[in-house]
Amino acid sequence: MCDDGAMSKNVGVLGSGVVGETLANAFLSLGYAVMRGSRDPSKLDAWRAQSGPQAHVGSFEATAAFGSVIVLCVRGTAAEAVVRIAAEGLDDKLVLDATNPISEAPPEQSVLQYFTGPNESLMERLQKLAPKAKFVKAFSSVGAPLMFRPDFSGQKPTMFICGDDASARSRATEILTEFGWETEDLGGAPSARAIEPLAMLWCIPGMRNNQWSHAFKLLRA
């Protein structure tokens, strides 16, 4: 089971970029206490100073220990190294994995290049590095400005999630509902092989036509 105890309103955000700031601010607005983690926590001091008493900064290790829910939102090329650093603090916790395996190579005709193959995913690699953590792929198929309370004329977009722990997926769904999303639970971790490439598809209109204000929606007959 995921930890639903006294620390359940503490969120650790591993990542100092735009996605990390967006998600950290969203959790703060919902009443969570948030710690953002970085290799150099001092570069987050300005964010902490302007974000109120529930905002904290620390190392990757301290951030993993602080949160009962962890958000991983570092660059895909750094994700495995960060999980190795933070692994002990991730045990038995929901880890919302917003990473994608985007390689250092430039896009090819507006299509991102990945360092994984079609029969593997970055999340599966991360799960192997921290086997006691409860990874759930989420927030990986939309841009940062649309991650919290996306406004599509009253329609809720769909966030596709997956992970091996059913209770962790259930908790992730609760969080996504708070964030204004509907959730489609795709089951175990191998489904990340299908979810992660959605970022490729999401980015193509942006790279081709500078159109970034869109999200995916699952329609049923």
ZAMARGU-4260 file (C-alpha; in steps of 0.2 Angstrom, whole numbers, plus 5000, padded with zeros to 4 digits):
<rodrens>
0) 5000/5000/5000 | 5005/5018/4997 | 5009/5028/5013 | 4993/5037/5018 | 5000/5042/5035
5) 5004/5059/5043 | 5017/5063/5030 | 5005/5061/5016 | 5004/5080/5012 | 5023/5081/5009
10) 5029/5081/4991 | 5047/5080/4986 | 5050/5086/4968 | 5066/5080/4961 | 5070/5093/4947
15) 5075/5111/4946 | 5068/5115/4929 | 5052/5123/4923 | 5042/5106/4925 | 5048/5105/4943
20) 5043/5123/4947 | 5026/5121/4939 | 5022/5105/4948 | 5029/5111/4964 | 5018/5127/4963
25) 5003/5117/4959 | 5005/5106/4975 | 5008/5121/4985 | 4992/5129/4979 | 4983/5113/4984
30) 4989/5114/5002 | 5004/5102/5001 | 5021/5105/5009 | 5034/5104/4995 | 5053/5102/4994
35) 5062/5104/4978 | 5078/5094/4976 | 5093/5099/4965 | 5112/5094/4965 | 5114/5113/4969
40) 5099/5118/4981 | 5105/5136/4982 | 5099/5139/4964 | 5082/5137/4971 | 5083/5149/4985
45) 5074/5163/4975 | 5059/5151/4972 | 5059/5146/4991 | 5059/5164/4996 | 5044/5169/4986
50) 5034/5153/4988 | 5029/5154/5007 | 5033/5143/5022 | 5027/5127/5015 | 5041/5128/5002
55) 5058/5120/5005 | 5074/5115/4995 | 5087/5102/4998 | 5098/5089/4990 | 5091/5074/4980
60) 5093/5063/4995 | 5084/5075/5007 | 5070/5078/4995 | 5067/5060/4993 | 5067/5058/5012
65) 5055/5072/5014 | 5041/5067/5003 | 5028/5054/5005 | 5024/5057/4986 | 5039/5060/4975
70) 5039/5068/4958 | 5053/5064/4946 | 5055/5078/4933 | 5073/5079/4928 | 5080/5077/4910
75) 5078/5059/4904 | 5097/5058/4902 | 5099/5062/4920 | 5085/5052/4927 | 5095/5036/4931
80) 5109/5045/4940 | 5096/5055/4951 | 5087/5039/4955 | 5103/5030/4960 | 5106/5045/4972
85) 5089/5046/4979 | 5085/5027/4979 | 5085/5024/4997 | 5072/5038/5001 | 5060/5031/4987
90) 5056/5015/4996 | 5038/5011/4997 | 5033/5028/4990 | 5023/5034/4975 | 5035/5041/4962
95) 5026/5051/4949 | 5038/5049/4934 | 5037/5064/4922 | 5053/5060/4912 | 5055/5055/4894
100) 5070/5046/4886 | 5074/5061/4875 | 5092/5059/4868 | 5105/5073/4866 | 5103/5071/4847
105) 5092/5085/4838 | 5075/5081/4832 | 5073/5073/4815 | 5060/5082/4805 | 5051/5088/4821
110) 5052/5071/4829 | 5061/5069/4845 | 5074/5056/4846 | 5074/5043/4861 | 5088/5033/4868
115) 5077/5019/4872 | 5070/5006/4859 | 5052/5001/4856 | 5052/4986/4868 | 5058/4996/4883
120) 5055/5012/4893 | 5064/5023/4904 | 5052/5020/4918 | 5056/5002/4918 | 5074/5006/4919
125) 5071/5017/4934 | 5060/5004/4942 | 5074/4991/4941 | 5086/5004/4949 | 5074/5007/4964
130) 5064/4991/4965 | 5055/4996/4981 | 5049/5012/4974 | 5031/5013/4966 | 5034/5022/4950
135) 5019/5028/4940 | 5021/5037/4923 | 5012/5053/4923 | 5014/5071/4917 | 5025/5065/4903
140) 5014/5069/4888 | 5010/5087/4890 | 5019/5103/4892 | 5022/5112/4908 | 5009/5126/4906
145) 4995/5113/4904 | 5000/5101/4918 | 4989/5110/4932 | 4970/5114/4929 | 4971/5113/4910
150) 4957/5124/4902 | 4949/5116/4886 | 4932/5124/4886 | 4926/5113/4900 | 4933/5097/4894
155) 4945/5087/4904 | 4960/5080/4894 | 4966/5063/4897 | 4982/5058/4907 | 4988/5041/4903
160) 4996/5032/4918 | 5004/5015/4921 | 5015/5007/4935 | 5016/4990/4943 | 5008/4994/4960
165) 4989/4996/4959 | 4987/5006/4975 | 5000/5019/4968 | 4991/5021/4952 | 4975/5024/4962
170) 4984/5038/4972 | 4991/5045/4956 | 4973/5046/4949 | 4967/5055/4965 | 4981/5068/4962
175) 4977/5070/4944 | 4959/5073/4948 | 4965/5087/4960 | 4975/5094/4945 | 4960/5094/4934
180) 4963/5079/4923 | 4954/5063/4919 | 4965/5047/4920 | 4966/5032/4910 | 4975/5018/4919
185) 4984/5007/4907 | 4990/4994/4920 | 5008/4988/4923 | 5025/4997/4919 | 5027/4989/4902
190) 5013/5001/4896 | 5026/5015/4898 | 5033/5009/4881 | 5018/5016/4874 | 5015/5032/4885
195) 5033/5039/4883 | 5032/5041/4864 | 5016/5052/4866 | 5029/5066/4870 | 5035/5064/4853
200) 5018/5066/4845 | 5014/5080/4857 | 5029/5090/4852 | 5027/5089/4833 | 5014/5102/4831
205) 5024/5114/4842 | 5040/5111/4832 | 5031/5112/4815 | 5019/5126/4818 | 5023/5133/4836
210) 5007/5126/4842 | 5009/5120/4860 | 4992/5122/4868 | 4985/5105/4866 | 4983/5088/4875
215) 4977/5071/4872 | 4959/5065/4875 | 4953/5047/4875 | 4935/5046/4867 | 4923/5032/4869
220) 4909/5027/4858
</rodrens>
